[in-house]
Structures are given as C-alpha cells and as structure tokens.
Amino acid sequence: MLRRLVLALASLSMLAAGLSGGASAQGLFGAPPPKASSGDNAPADETSPPAAAPAPQTAPAELAPATSVLPGSPTAVVKPFYEHLGLELEPAQRKNFIDPAKTVLDKSDALRASGQGECLDPNMALDNANYDKLAIDKSLRTIEAVNGDEAKVVVAFVVEGHQHRLEWKLKKVGGAWKVSDLLSVTGEWALSQYQCE
C-alpha cells in the first residue's frame, strides 16, 4: 500500500513538473497529443479560429533535444552528480547540500572516518545501478519544477534495460539552490531516511 502511494505521489509530482516544464518535459514524457480535428465529435467553438491542417510527417517522432542548462538553476546543481560517480559523498560538495541531506552525509563521513564502515552507497545518484556512463549519458532526461524557493529535479535514465527515476529536492538559500533530499522513485528510498550512526 505504501509503495503504491509513493509511486502515485511521484507520478503526480512528475506530471505536475511536466506540465510546467514545457519543452523539456516532452523529452521525458514524449510528444504532446495531437489537437482534435474538426471531424471529431467535440462541439465546435465559434470563437476560436479554424484548425490548421496537421503537417505531414515523413519521419517518426523523436525525443525532444536536450535543452541547455541555465547556470545557477536547480538542474545545474544536480547535473554534476551524473557526470562524476559518487560526487555526493565528497566532503567538498557539502556546500551544495542543506538539512536533512547534509546531516546524513556528515554522519556518513564521521562513520567512515571512525573506521566502522560505510553507510551510503557511492552510486546513490544512480539509484544504486551499475555505473555505465555511456548508457546514462544517452538516456538521461531531467525535468525541473520551481515553486518559489523550492524546486524538484526529476531525473530518469536507463541502465542495462532497467529504468531509474530519482527526485532531487532543492531549496534556495542565500540566492543559491541547495539539495535538501534525494529520493528514488524506483528504489523506494530517500537519503533523509538513512541513519548513519
């Protein structure tokens, strides 16, 4: 039951992000449905202009090309974690995190330094999937949704035929976006739930 609720909430979150994400959402969810033609059973709206004939398609529709990432955007904060394996565990990256994520990462560092073992998987940003940079680079899609000083970046990719979907939660602090949590929709875990003690 909890799994269904989590998946339903994640789907709604991604759908909302897709609706506000415009063209970037098309890359993850596919092309928008075609507009209704005048031959449909829908009632005619006399105030709207006549519908234009659809352009003939000579090639199958492809995913929307990746849009450029705006510097300082939530996506710009998340993107490096997919370019460098295990970057989220680097102490130098702590400047990009706030609580509750920062506290968990700091406790993980302390546990590692004490010699008592590891708490977090170095592949967290990859949903603990095997690292295959080529597969990730080819399939990686992101959708960003900003609501005031809070944002979500949904990341989807395919590794070894398995789809992975993660949600990065960010908050604006001092004019800069900081990661507050990382959730796996497919793996049903959250960074904030780890107890590294």
HELIX and SHEET records of a PDB file:
HELIX    1   1 LEU A    2  GLY A   21  1                                  20    
HELIX    2   2 ALA A   23  PHE A   29  1                                   7    
HELIX    3   3 PRO A   74  VAL A   78  1                                   5    
HELIX    4   4 LYS A   79  TYR A   82  5                                   4    
HELIX    5   5 LEU A   87  LEU A   89  5                                   3    
HELIX    6   6 PRO A   91  ASN A   96  5                                   6    
HELIX    7   7 ALA A  101  ALA A  113  1                                  13    
HELIX    8   8 MET A  124  LEU A  126  5                                   3    
HELIX    9   9 LYS A  133  SER A  139  1                                   7    
HELIX   10  10 LEU A  191  GLN A  193  5                                   3    
SHEET    1   A 5 ARG A 141  ASN A 147  0                                        
SHEET    2   A 5 GLU A 150  VAL A 159 -1                                        
SHEET    3   A 5 HIS A 162  VAL A 173 -1                                        
SHEET    4   A 5 ALA A 176  SER A 184 -1                                        
SHEET    5   A 5 TRP A 189  ALA A 190 -1                                        
END                                                                             
